[in-house]
Amino acid sequence: MIASSPTVTHLYAQAILQAARRRGIVLPESITCEVVTGQRVPLAVQDQLWDEYCKRANDPLAGLDIGLGLQIGHLDSAGMLLVSCDTLREGLEALVEYAPVVGDGGEFSIAEESGLISLCYEPGYRVRVAERVEAVMASLVRLAGWATGDALRPEALLLEHGPLADESLYRQRLGMPVVFNAGRNCLQ
C-alpha cells in the first residue's frame, strides 16, 4: 500500500547516495539515516537529500549526471516493467501509468505533434526543481536506450528552465540538442 504522504522508493533515494559516494561527498547522517532499505522515503527527506547533494557537489550539472547514472534497478519494479515492454509506445504508456509507484514528485504525459512523440514531465516539488527535472529527463534518455537496445535516440530535449551551465555541455553529455526556456519539459 502506498503511503498517503508523497514518497519515493528507497532505491531512487539510494541513487543519490551512490552518486555522493562516487564523488566523495559526505551527506549529513541526519538525512541519510532516513533512507531505510525496503521502506519508501518521504518526499521531504528526498528534498533534503537533493539540496545537500547539490550544495556539496558544487556542480551545476549534478542533477543531469545523476539522471545519466541512474540504473534501471533504481526505478524498482516500474523500471523492470518499462524495459520489458514490446514497443516504445507501450513503454511510454507504462511510464505515464506507473511513475507514481516510483515517486510522487511529478506527472508524465504523452503528446504527438509534428510526427514526433513527446514525453513530457511536470514536476511537483519545490526544492532544486531544475536539477531534479534534469535528472528525470536524463534518466528518460537512458531508459530510451535500454528499452530499444540503443536503436532509438531521442531527437531533442526541451526544458522549461534556462541552462545551469554552458549549453554545449548538455549536448555533449546527452548527445542531442537541448532547447531551454521551452515552456515545458519534454523529450521528443
N, C-alpha and C positions, 0 to 999 in steps of 0.2 A: 504494500500500500504506500502510495506517495504521500509524503507529509503535506500538511496544508500550507506551511510557510515555504517560500521559494528555496529550492535546494539544487545542488548538482551532485553527480555521483562522486564518490571519493576518488575514482580513477582519473576524472578530469582535474580535480584539485591536485592529484599526485603528479600530473604532467607539469604543473608549475613548480612543485617541489623538486622534481627531477631536473628541470631546466635550471633552477637555482643551484643545485649541486654541481651540474656540469660547468657552471660559470664561477663556482667557488663563492656563491652568495649565501650568507647565513641569514635566514629569516628568523624573526622572533619566535621563541618557543611557545609564547602565549598564544600564538596563532597556529603554528604547525601542530601543536598537540590536539587541535580541534579536528584534524583530518584523521579519522579513525577508519581503518580497513573495514569494509563491509557496511559502513554507515554513510548515509547521504550527508553532504556538507551544507550547512546553511549558507544562503547566498551572501549574508553579511560577512561570514568568515571568508568566503571566496573574494569578496570586495577587499578585505584586508590583505589577503594573500597577493592579489593583483597590485594593490597600492604599494605594499612593501617591496615586492619583487621589482616593480618598475623604478621605484626610487633608488634601490640598491644596484640595479643593473646599470643605471645611468646610460641607457642606450635608447634612443628614440624609436628604434625598431624592435624593441624587446617583445612586443605582442606579436608582430609578424613572425619573428623567429620561433616563438612558442607554437604558433599555428603550423609552421613548416616542419617543426619537430614532433608534432603530435603523432602518436601511434594509434592504430586502429583500436587497440585494447583500451586506450584512454576513454574511448566513447562507450565502453561497456557493451551490453547486448545490442544496443541500437547500432553501433559500429559494425558488428558482425552481420546484422540484418542488411545493412547498406551494401556491403561487399558481396552478399550472396544473391542480390537481385540480378535478374537476367538481362534487363535493359536499363539504359541510363534513365529513361523516363520513370521506370519502376523505382529505381534508387532515389530519384529526386522526390517522388511522391512519398516514399517511405521516410525520407529525411523530414519532410514537412510534417508528417503524421507523428513520428516518434521522437523528434528533437526534444519535446517536453520531458521525455523519460530521462534524457541525459541531464538537462538543466532547465530551469525556469527563467533564464536570462534574456530570452527574446523569442521571436517568431520568424519562421521561414514562410515564404510563399513562392509560387512559380508563376511566371508570366511568359507569354510568347509574343515576340514583337520583331518585325523585320526579318523573319526567318530564323531568329535566334531564341533559344530558351534562356530566360533569366531566372536564376535562383537568387531571390532577394532576402535580406535579413534585416529585421527591425529590432534593435537592441532594447532590452527592458531594464537596464541597470543605469546607475548614475556615476559610478566610480570607474575611472580610467576607461571611459567609453571608447575612445579612438583606438587605444591599444588592444582592447578586447575585441572590437569589431575586426581589426586587422588579424587577430589570432583566429577568429571564427572563419573569416574569408580565406585566409591562407590554408587553414585546415581543409576547407572545401576544395581548394586546388589539389591538395594531397589526396583527398578522397576520390576526386575525379580520376586521378592517375591510378589509384588502387582498383577502383571499380571497373576500369576499362583496360587494365594492363598497359597503361600509358598510351593507348591507341587514340584517346581523345584528350585534347588540350583545350582549356577554355580560351575564348577569343580575347576577353578583356575583363578587368575588374573595375567596377565603379564604386567609389567611396564617397560617402556623404561629407566627410571631413576633409580638411586640407592636409597636405603632406606633413609628416612629422620629421622627415629627413629629406635629403636630396632625392628628387623624384626618380633619378636614374637608378638608385639603389633598389627601389621597388621593382622596377622592370627587370633588373639583373637577378634579384632573388626569386621572383615569381615566374620569370620567363614569359611575360605578356605585358601588354600595355595596361597602365593604371590611370583611370580618369578620376581626378579629385574634385571635390565640391560638386559632385554629380547629383545631389539632392536625394540620393538613396544608396544603399549598399547592395550591389548585385554582382554576381558572377555570371557572365554571359558565355 
